[in-house]
Amino acid sequence: MAILSRSATSIIAMMIIMGQISCSNLARDFDITWGNGRGKILNNGELLTLTLDRDSGSGFQSKNRFLFGNIGMQLKLVPGNSAGTVTAYYLSSERWDTHDEIDFEFLGNVSGQPYTVHTNVYVAGKGEREQQFHLWFDPTKDFHTYSVLWTPRTILFMVDGTPLREFRSLESKGVPFPKSQAMKLYSSIWNADQWATQGGRVKTDWTLAPFTASYRNFYADTCRAGCRWMSEELDPTAREKLRWVRRNFMIYDYCTDAKRFPRGFPPECYARF
Ligand SMILES: *[C@@H]1O[C@H](CO)[C@@H](O)[C@H](O)[C@H]1NC(C)=O
């Protein structure tokens, strides 16, 4: 009996370390901010769901603000035919005219076709730094971790710990970097079938509504002093992964869209690391 309970304890301890048991309580960490009952916190705060139907989408925001941090949660996106739906998941500061934002948007697709992960970085109200990716797995089958590592030097968009995108602070080259406004974590699901799926050609099939995205295991590691990751650079292995993602899964990069920038790309596009 003693042996059994000791090993049970260590299994639970291991699962906590491996992040399989959540210590987060989503009701403590988030407010459902719109959707008139379409957003729900379930299972004693372990699960949050947002739904979209013909009348409305829904959304939530974190109660806390963060200024730098390693912030993320697990998402399971709308399954099946999710064409026309967009699930936005982003950090944003609150003053709209000069807001900073670190943006993931998941653009749905017809069954069997890949979601598009759209990313952007806004500084002082200005974005136009879009990069888009497909994923190397089906994001509707299981929960996957989508996180942002935001330090004074860099922003990393991560999926299951694999870096998708890096946005470095290059202020000496005249590239603004978000570093003075705290941000909240937001998510929402809404209808964007005018543009989202295959350029707007595929519309939302409302006979399939409601469309549901699910969330769990939120974490925000914001330790300020002495945090190892605060000064972390991508190590060679992580950099190789980033190259692998860009080579195989990137479908759009504003830095190669010459039509859009006839007078030259923004300065960060010329930086090579
Ligand atoms: C949907 O699938 C098509 C065809 O595979 C792909 O080109 C597109 O990037 C996918 N994503 C969206 C949001 O349309």
The ligand as an SDF file (V2000), in Angstrom:
LIG
                    3D

 14 14  0  0  0  0  0  0  0  0999 V2000
   -7.3330   25.9760  -47.1810 C   0  0  0  0  0  0  0  0  0  0  0  0
   -6.9200   24.9930  -48.0870 O   0  0  0  0  0  0  0  0  0  0  0  0
   -6.3230   25.4820  -49.2750 C   0  0  0  0  0  0  0  0  0  0  0  0
   -6.0720   24.3060  -50.1980 C   0  0  0  0  0  0  0  0  0  0  0  0
   -5.2690   23.3360  -49.5760 O   0  0  0  0  0  0  0  0  0  0  0  0
   -5.0470   26.2570  -48.9090 C   0  0  0  0  0  0  0  0  0  0  0  0
   -4.4840   26.8100  -50.0740 O   0  0  0  0  0  0  0  0  0  0  0  0
   -5.3730   27.3530  -47.9160 C   0  0  0  0  0  0  0  0  0  0  0  0
   -4.1750   27.9740  -47.4870 O   0  0  0  0  0  0  0  0  0  0  0  0
   -6.1020   26.7800  -46.7040 C   0  0  0  0  0  0  0  0  0  0  0  0
   -6.4270   27.7630  -45.7000 N   0  0  0  0  0  0  0  0  0  0  0  0
   -7.3400   28.7230  -45.8620 C   0  0  0  0  0  0  0  0  0  0  0  0
   -7.6050   29.5620  -44.6610 C   0  0  0  0  0  0  0  0  0  0  0  0
   -7.9240   28.9620  -46.8880 O   0  0  0  0  0  0  0  0  0  0  0  0
  1  2  1  0
  1 10  1  0
  2  3  1  0
  3  4  1  0
  3  6  1  0
  4  5  1  0
  6  7  1  0
  6  8  1  0
  8  9  1  0
  8 10  1  0
 10 11  1  0
 11 12  1  0
 12 13  1  0
 12 14  2  0
M  END
$$$$
